[in-house]
Amino acid sequence: MRKWFLALIIGAVFVFPSFAFAQGKIAIQSMDVSLWPEYDKADMLVINSIELSKDTVFPVQLDVRIPADSVLHTVAVGNSGDAVSDQGIEKTTAKDGEWLVVSIAATGPFIQIEYYDPGLKKDGDLRSYSYRWLSEYDVAEFTAVFQEPFDATQFESSLSLLDDGVHPDNMQYYFSSVGAVPAGKVFTFDLNYQKPTDALSVSRLEIQPVVVDENTPGRVSLNNYLPYIIGGLGVILIVGGFVYYRQSGRSGSKKSRRRQRTRTESEENENGVYCAQCGTRAHGGDRFCRTCGSRIRQQEE
C-alpha cells in the first residue's frame, strides 16, 4: 500500500508541473512594431503592438524585452487593438544585461508597449538606427511600420520597404512584412535617412478641428430632453399658480375680516354709550359700567 502511495506522489510531481507549463505556454500571433523617429522627442519612438494567440489562457504574464537604456512610456492591455487601456495595468521591470525586461499581467490578447530608444544616432544630416527584437515566444507574423519625418529624404531600411501612402496626419509611411520570427532569435534591421533640421514632426502636425454632433459619443443632445424640460416647467408653473391662489385667497379673507371688525368697532365708538354715573364709555353690548358697575342706559333710536 505504501509503495502505491509513493508512486502516486512521484507521478504527481512529474505530471502537474508539465501540465502547468503546457497551460502557461505563450505564442504571439502578430507583432507590429512602429518606428517614429524624431516624432515628439529627439529619440526613436517605438510602438510594439502585440496580439497573443487565440488559445491563450488569461490572465497570463508576458515578458517583453526592450533595450536597457530605453525610457518606458506606456503599457496598455485590451480585448481589441482599438480598445487597449493603460489603466490598472500591473507591470514590473528588471534589467537583464543589455535588455530591460517588462513583465506584464495581461488580461486580454492585445498588448501595446511604447518606449523611447535613445539609439537614434545623428551625424550631420545623416540619421541611423538599429532595431533589435529578442523574445522567448514564437511570433507567427512580424510586421514593421515606418513613419518618415518631415523634411526627411533618402529614407532607407535593410528591410524591403513598401509604400503605405500618406496617412491622415499628412506624414509618409512605409511597411515591411517580415513573416515568422522564432523564439530565442535576435532579429535586427537598420534604417537611415537624411534630415537637415532638428525640428520634431509633432511641431509640423496640423491640428484638425473636432466635429461634435448629436452622434458624438458622450454628448448629451438637448433636443432629446427638451420635451421633458418644457413639461417639467409647465408642472412647476401650474403648482406655483395654485399655491399662490390659495395663499392670496386666505390673505384676502383675513384682511376682510379685520376690516369688518375695525369698521364695526369704529361705528360703535361713533355711536358710543357713556355711563350716566362716571362718564366711562361703554362697549357694545355692555349692560353695566365696567368702572363703577352702574346700569347702562341704552340710547333710544
C-alpha positions in Angstrom: 0.0 0.0 0.0 2.8 2.4 0.9 4.6 1.6 -2.4 1.4 2.5 -4.4 1.1 5.8 -2.4 4.7 6.7 -3.0 4.4 6.0 -6.7 1.3 8.2 -6.8 3.2 11.1 -5.2 6.1 10.8 -7.6 3.8 10.7 -10.6 2.0 13.9 -9.4 5.4 15.7 -9.1 6.2 14.9 -12.7 2.8 15.3 -14.2 1.5 18.5 -12.7 4.5 20.7 -13.5 4.3 19.6 -17.1 0.6 20.4 -17.2 1.2 23.8 -15.7 3.9 24.5 -18.2 1.6 23.5 -21.1 -1.1 25.8 -19.8 1.3 28.7 -19.4 2.9 28.4 -22.9 2.5 31.7 -24.8 2.6 32.3 -28.5 2.4 35.7 -30.3 0.0 35.7 -33.2 1.2 39.0 -34.6 3.8 41.6 -33.7 3.6 45.1 -35.3 6.5 47.4 -34.5 6.0 51.1 -35.5 9.1 53.3 -35.6 8.5 57.0 -35.4 11.9 58.8 -35.5 12.1 62.4 -34.1 8.4 62.5 -33.5 8.0 64.3 -30.2 11.5 63.8 -28.9 14.9 63.6 -30.5 14.9 59.8 -30.0 13.1 56.9 -31.7 9.6 56.3 -30.5 9.0 52.6 -30.7 5.4 51.2 -30.5 5.1 47.4 -30.1 1.6 46.2 -30.8 1.2 42.5 -29.8 -1.6 40.1 -30.3 -1.4 36.8 -28.4 -2.7 33.5 -29.9 -6.4 32.7 -29.6 -5.7 29.7 -27.3 -4.0 31.9 -24.6 -5.5 31.4 -21.2 -5.9 34.7 -19.2 -4.6 36.2 -17.1 -1.0 35.5 -18.1 2.4 37.0 -17.5 4.0 38.3 -20.7 7.7 39.3 -20.6 8.9 41.7 -23.3 12.5 42.8 -23.8 13.4 46.3 -24.8 16.8 48.0 -24.9 18.1 48.6 -21.3 18.7 52.3 -21.9 15.2 52.9 -23.2 12.6 55.0 -21.4 9.3 53.1 -21.0 6.4 55.3 -21.8 3.2 53.3 -21.9 1.9 49.7 -21.3 -1.7 49.1 -22.3 -3.8 45.9 -22.5 -7.2 45.2 -24.0 -9.5 42.9 -25.8 -9.0 44.6 -29.2 -6.3 46.6 -30.8 -8.5 49.8 -30.7 -9.6 49.3 -27.1 -6.4 48.9 -25.1 -6.0 50.9 -21.9 -3.1 51.7 -19.6 -5.4 52.0 -16.5 -4.9 49.5 -13.7 -2.2 47.5 -15.6 0.2 45.5 -13.3 3.7 45.6 -14.6 7.3 45.3 -13.3 10.7 46.0 -14.9 14.1 44.3 -14.4 17.4 44.7 -16.1 18.9 41.7 -17.8 22.3 42.6 -19.3 21.6 44.8 -22.4 17.9 44.4 -22.0 15.1 45.7 -19.8 12.5 43.0 -19.2 9.0 44.4 -18.9 6.7 41.9 -17.1 3.0 42.5 -17.8 0.0 40.8 -16.2 -2.0 40.6 -19.4 -5.8 40.2 -19.0 -6.5 40.5 -22.7 -4.9 39.3 -26.0 -3.8 42.8 -27.2 -0.8 44.5 -25.6 0.8 47.8 -26.6 4.2 48.9 -25.3 5.6 52.3 -26.2 9.1 53.4 -25.3 11.8 56.0 -26.4 15.0 54.5 -27.6 18.0 56.9 -27.5 19.8 54.7 -30.0 18.9 57.0 -32.9 22.3 58.4 -34.0 23.0 61.7 -35.7 26.0 62.5 -37.9 25.4 65.9 -39.5 22.3 65.4 -41.7 22.5 61.6 -41.5 20.3 59.7 -39.1 20.7 56.0 -38.4 19.1 53.5 -36.1 19.2 49.7 -35.5 16.2 47.9 -34.1 16.6 44.7 -32.1 14.0 42.1 -31.0 14.5 39.1 -28.8 11.7 37.1 -27.3 11.1 33.7 -25.6 7.9 33.5 -27.6 7.3 32.4 -31.2 5.9 35.2 -33.4 3.7 34.0 -36.3 3.7 37.3 -38.2 6.1 40.1 -37.7 5.5 43.5 -39.4 7.4 46.7 -39.3 5.9 50.2 -39.9 8.0 53.3 -40.5 7.0 56.9 -40.2 9.1 59.2 -42.3 9.8 62.5 -40.5 9.0 65.8 -42.1 11.9 67.2 -44.2 13.5 63.7 -44.4 14.9 62.4 -47.6 16.5 59.2 -48.8 14.6 57.1 -46.3 16.1 53.6 -46.4 16.0 50.3 -44.5 17.7 46.9 -44.5 14.2 45.5 -44.9 12.3 45.8 -48.2 10.0 48.8 -47.8 6.6 49.1 -49.3 4.8 52.4 -49.7 1.9 52.7 -47.3 1.0 56.2 -48.5 0.3 59.4 -46.7 -1.8 59.0 -43.6 -4.4 61.5 -42.3 -1.6 63.1 -40.3 -0.1 64.1 -43.7 3.0 62.0 -43.0 4.5 59.4 -45.3 4.5 55.8 -44.1 6.2 52.6 -45.2 5.8 49.0 -44.1 7.6 45.6 -44.4 6.1 42.1 -43.8 8.9 40.1 -42.2 6.9 36.9 -41.5 7.6 34.4 -38.7 10.3 35.1 -36.1 11.1 32.1 -33.8 11.6 32.4 -30.1 15.2 32.9 -28.9 16.3 34.5 -32.2 17.7 38.1 -32.1 16.0 39.8 -35.0 17.6 43.1 -36.2 17.2 45.6 -39.0 18.6 49.0 -39.8 17.2 52.3 -41.2 18.7 55.6 -42.1 17.7 58.9 -43.7 18.8 62.4 -44.3 17.3 65.4 -42.4 18.8 68.9 -42.5 16.9 70.2 -39.4 16.3 69.1 -35.8 12.6 70.0 -36.0 10.3 67.4 -34.4 7.5 66.0 -36.5 4.8 66.9 -33.9 5.6 70.6 -34.4 4.5 70.3 -38.1 1.3 68.4 -37.5 -1.9 70.2 -38.3 -4.5 70.2 -35.5 -7.7 69.1 -37.0 -10.9 70.6 -35.6 -13.1 68.2 -33.6 -16.5 67.8 -35.1 -19.1 67.4 -32.4 -22.7 66.5 -33.3 -25.6 64.5 -31.9 -23.8 61.2 -32.7 -20.6 62.1 -30.9 -20.1 59.6 -28.0 -20.6 61.1 -24.6 -22.5 64.1 -25.9 -25.9 64.9 -24.4 -28.4 66.3 -27.0 -30.7 68.9 -25.6 -33.3 68.1 -28.3 -33.9 64.7 -26.7 -34.7 66.2 -23.3 -36.4 69.4 -24.4 -40.0 68.0 -24.2 -39.3 66.8 -20.7 -37.9 70.1 -19.7 -40.9 72.0 -21.0 -43.3 69.6 -19.4 -41.5 70.0 -16.0 -41.6 73.8 -16.2 -45.3 73.6 -17.0 -46.0 71.5 -14.0 -44.0 73.8 -11.8 -45.9 76.8 -13.1 -49.3 75.1 -12.5 -48.4 74.1 -9.0 -47.0 77.5 -8.2 -50.1 79.2 -9.5 -52.4 77.0 -7.4 -50.3 77.7 -4.3 -50.3 81.4 -4.9 -54.1 81.4 -5.4 -54.7 79.6 -2.2 -52.3 81.8 -0.2 -53.7 85.0 -1.7 -57.3 83.9 -1.0 -56.6 83.2 2.6 -54.8 86.5 3.0 -57.8 88.4 1.4 -60.3 86.7 3.8 -58.2 87.7 6.8 -57.9 91.3 5.6 -61.7 91.5 5.0 -62.5 90.2 8.5 -60.0 92.6 10.0 -61.5 95.5 8.1 -65.1 94.5 9.0 -64.1 94.2 12.7 -62.4 97.6 12.7 -65.4 99.2 10.9 -67.8 97.7 13.5 -65.7 98.9 16.4 -65.4 102.3 14.8 -69.2 102.6 14.3 -69.7 101.6 17.9 -67.3 104.2 19.0 -69.0 106.8 16.9 -72.5 105.9 18.4 -70.9 105.3 21.8 -72.8 104.9 25.1 -71.5 106.5 28.3 -72.1 105.7 31.9 -74.5 108.2 33.5 -72.7 108.0 36.8 -69.0 108.1 36.0 -69.0 109.0 32.3 -66.9 106.0 31.2 -67.5 104.9 27.6 -69.3 101.5 27.4 -68.5 98.9 24.8 -71.2 97.5 22.6 -73.5 95.1 24.4 -72.4 96.3 27.9 -75.4 96.4 30.4 -73.3 97.6 33.3 -70.4 100.1 33.6 -67.0 98.3 33.7 -65.7 101.1 36.1 -68.5 101.8 38.6 -70.9 99.0 37.9 -73.9 101.3 37.4 -76.6 100.1 34.9 -76.0 101.4 31.4 -78.9 103.3 29.8 -79.1 102.4 26.1 -79.8 105.3 23.7 -83.2 105.2 22.1 -83.1 105.2 18.3 
